[in-house]
Amino acid sequence: MRADTVRQAFVTAGLCCIGVLQGCASYHARPLDPATSARGLETRSLNDPGLLRFVTANARPAPVRWNLATLTAAALYERPDTKIAAAQIQVAEAGERTAAEWPNPELSLSPSYYAALFGPSPWEIGPTITQLIQTAGKRSAEIAQARERTRSARQQLAVTVWELRNQVRSALIDLWAARRRLALSRAYAAAARQVTRLVSERYAAGAVSAAAVTAQQLTDTQAALSLVGAERQEHLATAALATAVGVPVAAIEAAPIDLSEMDRLAPVGDLDALRARALTQRPEILDALARYEAAEATLRLEPNFRVDFYIKH
């Protein structure tokens, strides 16, 4: 009889394991290929149909003006920061669903010893069901903790979006300043060349000395060097904007970047209202409050009780 009991227990445990394995999700490997990733990055363009649909999702189909708003949308589409933040929200929401579920009992096969039983043996092997019993409002505390973590993840996504916008805006300002500096340097270099030609002609006519020609040639050289430096700064600013958007430099160079917004200052509203809003509604503040609430819910969690039920045959 003892052998039949042990055999039946093993069969029951095996069937339970098979049922669990059938319910598990299958794993699909997704190996990383650096070469493919590099080619995908190099072929990114602001003319990508998916990007254009994303940028013009809430606007009428029209030629896209690549300004602060549209370039920020392109950064949200291309940069991995928002994808990571969105994935963190999905993880938090999954944790919230898990916290709302009742814990499943655990089935195990372990030996048991009964001191009052002497024959035929105090040792028995059989399935044991372990059930977690949540007490003192710990279930509601776990649900509140998961809910606050989801709120925190959503605020972190808002922080990520604002940081990307800030990066794009700073890069646009640098590009605007670099292009203005380049235009002035080109005009200065052209004027210096013209003055050098005129001074050389006056020297040939005997109207000025050689020292005047030499001084003007030095001014012309300095203007040329200033032009080279301005061109370098413009290339660096273009590369910085491409990095902020998440596309190759060639994509920014080929796109018409609208910098007209940088020529005028944005109107300043009520500073007191803006200050109060910044202190109460900024995503960083809301994120900190959500993390505080999650930590407070964690403090309400204490060790739960586990009850073991032994099935005797």
C-alpha positions in Angstrom: 0.0 0.0 0.0 2.9 2.3 0.8 4.4 1.8 -2.7 1.1 2.5 -4.3 0.8 5.7 -2.4 4.2 6.9 -3.4 3.7 6.0 -7.0 0.4 7.8 -7.1 2.0 10.9 -5.5 4.7 10.9 -8.2 2.2 10.6 -11.0 0.1 13.4 -9.6 3.1 15.7 -9.3 4.2 14.8 -12.8 0.8 15.7 -14.2 0.8 19.0 -12.4 4.3 19.8 -13.8 3.1 19.0 -17.3 0.1 21.3 -16.9 2.2 24.1 -15.7 4.7 23.7 -18.5 1.9 23.8 -21.1 0.7 27.1 -19.7 4.1 28.8 -19.8 4.9 31.3 -22.5 7.4 30.1 -25.1 10.7 31.9 -25.5 11.8 33.2 -28.9 15.4 34.3 -29.2 16.1 37.7 -30.7 19.9 37.9 -31.2 21.4 41.3 -31.6 23.2 42.1 -34.9 25.4 45.2 -34.6 25.9 45.4 -38.4 22.1 45.4 -39.1 21.6 48.0 -36.3 24.4 50.2 -37.8 22.8 50.0 -41.3 19.4 50.9 -39.9 20.9 53.9 -38.2 22.8 55.1 -41.2 19.7 54.8 -43.5 17.4 56.8 -41.2 15.8 59.8 -42.9 13.3 62.6 -42.1 11.5 61.4 -45.2 10.6 58.0 -43.7 6.9 57.4 -44.3 6.4 56.0 -40.8 8.1 59.1 -39.3 6.0 61.4 -41.4 2.8 59.7 -40.4 3.8 60.0 -36.7 4.7 63.6 -37.0 1.5 64.6 -38.9 -0.8 62.3 -36.8 -2.7 65.3 -35.5 -2.3 67.6 -38.4 -3.5 67.8 -42.0 -1.3 66.1 -44.6 1.0 68.9 -45.8 4.7 69.4 -46.3 6.4 69.1 -42.9 8.1 72.2 -41.6 11.0 70.9 -39.6 10.8 73.2 -36.6 11.0 72.6 -32.8 7.7 70.8 -32.6 8.2 68.5 -35.6 11.8 67.7 -34.8 10.8 66.9 -31.2 8.2 64.5 -32.6 10.9 63.0 -34.8 13.2 62.5 -31.7 10.3 60.8 -29.9 10.0 58.5 -32.9 13.7 57.7 -33.5 15.3 57.9 -30.0 15.2 54.8 -27.9 14.6 56.8 -24.7 10.9 57.0 -25.1 10.6 53.3 -26.1 12.4 52.3 -22.9 10.2 54.6 -20.8 7.1 53.2 -22.5 8.3 49.6 -21.8 8.8 50.5 -18.2 5.1 51.6 -18.1 4.1 48.2 -19.5 6.2 46.4 -16.8 4.6 48.5 -14.1 1.1 47.8 -15.5 1.9 44.1 -15.5 3.0 44.3 -11.9 -0.3 46.1 -11.1 -2.3 43.3 -12.7 -0.2 40.7 -10.8 -0.8 42.5 -7.5 -4.5 42.4 -8.1 -4.5 38.6 -8.6 -4.8 36.2 -5.7 -1.6 34.2 -5.1 -1.7 30.7 -6.5 -1.2 27.7 -4.2 2.1 25.9 -4.6 2.2 22.1 -5.0 5.3 20.3 -3.8 6.3 16.7 -3.1 8.3 16.5 0.1 8.8 13.9 2.9 7.0 14.4 6.2 7.9 13.0 9.6 5.3 12.2 12.2 6.7 11.6 15.7 3.5 9.9 17.0 3.5 7.3 14.1 5.8 4.3 14.6 4.5 1.7 12.2 5.2 0.9 9.6 7.3 4.1 9.4 7.0 7.7 10.7 8.2 9.0 7.3 5.7 9.7 4.6 6.0 11.2 1.1 3.1 13.0 -0.4 2.0 16.1 -2.2 1.9 19.3 -0.1 -0.1 22.4 -1.0 1.2 25.7 0.3 -1.1 28.7 0.3 0.0 32.3 1.0 -2.5 34.0 3.3 -2.2 37.8 3.1 -3.2 39.5 6.4 -3.7 43.0 7.9 -4.6 44.7 4.6 -1.4 43.6 2.9 -3.2 42.8 -0.4 -4.5 46.4 -0.6 -1.1 47.7 0.2 0.5 45.6 -2.6 -2.1 46.9 -5.0 -1.5 50.5 -3.9 2.3 50.0 -4.3 1.9 48.6 -7.8 -0.5 51.4 -8.8 1.9 54.1 -7.5 4.8 52.5 -9.4 2.7 52.7 -12.6 2.0 56.4 -11.9 5.8 56.9 -11.4 6.6 55.2 -14.7 4.1 57.4 -16.6 5.6 60.5 -15.1 9.1 59.3 -16.0 7.9 59.0 -19.6 6.8 62.7 -19.4 10.2 63.6 -18.0 11.9 61.7 -20.9 9.7 63.6 -23.4 10.6 66.9 -21.9 14.3 66.1 -21.8 14.3 65.2 -25.5 12.5 68.4 -26.3 15.1 70.4 -24.3 17.9 68.7 -26.2 16.3 69.4 -29.5 15.7 73.0 -28.6 19.2 73.6 -27.3 20.6 72.0 -30.5 18.3 74.3 -32.6 19.5 77.4 -30.8 23.1 76.4 -31.3 22.5 75.7 -35.0 20.7 79.1 -35.4 23.6 80.9 -33.7 26.2 79.0 -35.8 24.4 79.8 -39.1 24.1 83.5 -38.2 27.8 83.5 -37.3 28.6 81.8 -40.6 26.6 84.3 -42.6 28.4 87.2 -40.9 31.8 85.5 -41.4 31.1 85.0 -45.1 30.1 88.7 -45.5 33.2 89.8 -43.5 35.5 87.5 -45.6 34.0 88.8 -48.9 34.5 92.4 -47.7 38.1 91.7 -46.6 38.9 90.2 -50.0 37.4 93.3 -51.8 39.4 95.7 -49.6 42.6 93.7 -50.2 42.0 94.0 -53.9 41.4 97.7 -53.7 44.5 98.3 -51.5 46.6 96.2 -53.9 45.4 98.4 -56.8 46.2 101.6 -54.9 49.6 100.2 -54.1 50.2 99.5 -57.8 49.3 103.1 -58.5 51.7 104.3 -55.9 48.9 105.7 -53.6 49.8 103.5 -50.5 52.9 101.9 -49.0 53.7 98.2 -48.9 53.0 98.2 -45.2 49.4 99.0 -45.8 49.1 96.1 -48.2 50.7 93.8 -45.7 48.4 94.9 -43.0 45.3 94.4 -45.2 46.5 91.0 -46.3 46.8 90.0 -42.6 43.2 91.2 -42.1 42.1 89.2 -45.1 43.8 86.1 -43.6 42.1 86.5 -40.3 38.8 86.8 -42.0 39.4 83.6 -43.9 40.4 81.8 -40.7 37.3 83.2 -39.0 35.2 81.8 -41.9 36.7 78.4 -41.5 36.0 78.4 -37.8 32.4 79.4 -38.4 32.0 76.6 -40.9 33.3 74.2 -38.4 30.9 75.4 -35.7 28.0 75.1 -38.2 29.0 71.4 -38.9 29.3 70.7 -35.2 25.9 72.3 -34.5 24.3 70.2 -37.4 25.8 67.0 -35.9 24.5 67.9 -32.4 21.0 68.4 -33.8 21.2 65.1 -35.6 22.2 63.4 -32.4 19.3 65.1 -30.5 16.8 63.9 -33.1 18.4 60.4 -33.6 19.2 60.6 -37.3 22.4 60.7 -39.3 23.9 64.1 -40.1 23.1 63.7 -43.8 19.4 63.6 -42.9 19.6 67.0 -41.2 21.7 68.5 -44.0 19.2 67.3 -46.6 16.1 68.6 -44.7 15.0 72.3 -44.7 15.3 73.3 -41.1 13.0 76.1 -40.1 14.8 78.4 -37.6 12.3 81.3 -37.9 11.0 80.7 -34.3 14.5 81.5 -33.0 14.4 85.0 -34.4 11.7 86.1 -32.0 11.3 85.7 -28.2 8.4 83.7 -26.8 6.0 85.8 -24.7 6.4 85.5 -21.0 3.2 84.8 -19.0 2.3 85.3 -15.4 5.5 84.3 -13.5 3.7 83.6 -10.2 1.3 81.2 -11.9 4.2 79.6 -13.8 6.2 79.2 -10.6 3.3 77.7 -8.7 2.6 75.3 -11.6 6.3 74.3 -11.7 6.3 73.5 -8.0 3.2 71.4 -8.1 2.7 69.9 -11.6 6.1 69.3 -13.0 6.6 65.6 -14.0 9.6 65.4 -11.7 7.5 66.5 -8.7 4.7 64.1 -9.6 7.2 61.3 -10.1 8.7 61.9 -6.7 5.2 61.9 -5.1 4.3 58.6 -6.7 7.6 57.0 -5.6 6.9 58.3 -2.1 3.4 56.8 -2.0 4.9 53.5 -3.3 7.5 53.5 -0.5 4.8 54.3 2.0 2.8 51.3 0.8 5.9 49.1 1.1 6.2 50.0 4.7 2.7 48.6 5.3 3.8 45.3 4.0 4.9 42.8 6.7 5.7 39.1 6.5 2.7 37.2 5.4 1.6 33.8 6.8 2.0 30.6 4.8 -0.2 27.6 5.6 0.8 24.2 4.4 -1.9 21.6 3.6 -0.7 18.0 3.4 -2.7 15.6 1.4 -2.6 12.2 3.0 -3.5 9.1 1.0 
